[in-house]
Amino acid sequence: MTSTLRRTTFKALALAAALGLGFAAPYAMAQNKTVIRISTAAVPEDWHAKMWTVFKDSLEKSAPGEFEVQIHLNATLFKQGTEPAAMARGNLEMAPISAQDISKIVPEFSIFTAGYIIRDPDHQQKVFNGPIGQEVFKPVVQKMEVTPLATAYLGTRQVMLREDKNVMVPADLKGVKLRMPASKEWLFLGEALGATPTPLAFGEVYLALKTGTIDGQENPLPSARAAKFYEPSKTVVLTSHLVDAIFLAYSTKAFNALKPEQQKKVVEAAQAAAKYNNENRIKDEKEIVDFFKAQGMKVITPNVAEFRKTVQEKYQKSEMAATWPKGLLERINAVR
Ligand code: KDO
């Protein structure tokens, strides 16, 4: 275990202790094993699907015979976006949750749903694994009854269109039906980019692109490759509008029911999974543009400064920004 991992593990446990989480008897059991049901919308080929196998293997090694980890991909167990409520009710032990999921209950978290705030994956890890992370996760544990254990880099989101189209500035996206995940924070982002946002679950995007119900979607490129969104698309626009995260979260009720040594092992396994995802995804993103070019797609580098300016102005004026704690944006910017 690296010292950073040890520190973060300690912090996660310290956070749980600070919030007065008790340690009771095991929660959901099967043949004397604690069952960990995991639900995610990730497709099998994506890094943030494969990372759950790393989680499972890590736990089998550190706590042999104690846990039964059940991984459900493609949103087959719970619909995308319904996982936090399922965890709060105790019907699900683990899921990756997004900043947009959190913002529904903890509005100030919407600062992390805004375009062009987090600069890159390194900035993201430093923000969430440092004092800001400690602070912003507290209301998540208190209000949502889920405990974030690790931050995974979902990737930098880019726009992809089904037509061959020159997009250099937000105005070029006018009237483009851009699929966004279904929540108000996501739709706001689509609008800020200059498009007409259309809500749809991840699992429905491929067909919607194929049939023309939507004109495009935006996702990190490794996810777009894993879900084969390039097949019905012609253009990639490298807007890099959101350096996206997902948080590997555990139902607080279920987490409290684990023994302290088990909690520690679960946190370590979650952090190993996130590390695996992050390393692979960062490497992938460095090379992936060539893959899309090889598929015959047009890859455009737009005027990112113009996108950044337009998007940031929209957020500054939004109702969302009014919920952001004073000084937080400056503190996020100051993290190096
Ligand atoms: C998506 O629906 O576009 C999104 O990228 C949103 C993320 O928060 C996350 O739910 C992700 O889908 C899924 O894990 C599928 O990759």
Residues whose N, C-alpha, C, O or C-beta is under 5 A from the ligand:
A	BS01	KDO	A41 A42 S98 P181 F202 E218 N219 S223
